[in-house]
Amino acid sequence: MISKNNSFGVLKLYSAKNKILSIILMVIILSTISACTKQYKTSIKTGEVINEVDYETVDKIACVSYSSGRSQIYIMNSDGTNIKNISNNDFDEFGFFWSPDGNKLAFTSDYYGKGQIFIINSDTTERQNLSDEDHWNGYPTWSPDGSKIAFVSGELEIVDGQANIRGQIYIIKNNGTEKINLSDNILNEWHPTWSPDGSKIAFVSYINAIPQIFIMNPDGSERKNLSNNDFDELYPTWSPDGSKIAFVSSANGVSKIFTMYVVGSNRKNITGQDFVGTYPLWSPKKS
């Protein structure tokens, strides 16, 4: 069974507020530790390459390092030379993704004691906070054309001694303007991921505490539950042509990788009965 109390679902922690915030951030850090991302000249979303990659054009690698005692974002040449700490501060920073043009990174920072979405120029290290200081923010993902960023934002709620973050999906322009709550509801919604053409966003919404795969337009309209069942279904990832979505489902009692068409039809368990899998990631289309 897939746990609903995971790093992007309801977080239940028992402690004082500061300790709660620290633990929440560490959960997110642990999900990205040791992750290095190559800089591509093509579009990416949520760490996924959505166009063909010419590996001869790769010239930089970004990664998270704890060598300074904090989670910091570094960049280097693809041969390992010219390593530079572009965080260079006393805050934990992680969960980064290259912009489609390869010039900037969007990431999560513990700058105000809770998650905030920043973008940073990889050359000048000039940075900008795109998010709201009063809420926890994380999981930034660039639109394919680089003009907008989708992310999760939510208030920390203490109920009966338990700390919950009710996530809502937002988009914002890459200059920090026109922030829009696409969720705008009382549900718990996480893990936005853009379709390759930017016309849809897949995400997870908790319906009666059960995570389900949804899609919607980038303005929040035409929401559709593709799962529409009683199983935990998480981690949507688009096929390169945008016709299918791969995801994790507990339909067989344990985590299995499924695919389905974007209309929700032709669900297929592609990992069989004896394989347990999670975190699917669709490869880019080959030439």
Sequence and secondary structure as in RCSB ss.txt:
>XXXX:A:sequence
MISKNNSFGVLKLYSAKNKILSIILMVIILSTISACTKQYKTSIKTGEVINEVDYETVDKIACVSYSSGRSQIYI
MNSDGTNIKNISNNDFDEFGFFWSPDGNKLAFTSDYYGKGQIFIINSDTTERQNLSDEDHWNGYPTWSPDGSKIA
FVSGELEIVDGQANIRGQIYIIKNNGTEKINLSDNILNEWHPTWSPDGSKIAFVSYINAIPQIFIMNPDGSERKN
LSNNDFDELYPTWSPDGSKIAFVSSANGVSKIFTMYVVGSNRKNITGQDFVGTYPLWSPKKS
>XXXX:A:secstr
   SSSTTS     S HHHHHHHHHHHHHHHHTT EEE  SS EETTEE S   GGG  EEEEEE TTSS EEEE
EETTS S EESS SSS EEEEEE TTSSEEEEEE TTSS EEEEEETTT  EEE S TTSEEEEEEE TTSSEEE
EEEE EEEETTEEEE  EEEEEETTS   EESS SSSEEEEEEE TTSS EEEEEEETTEEEEEEE TTS S EE
SS SSS EEEEEE TTSSEEEEEE TTSS EEEEEETTS S EESS SS             
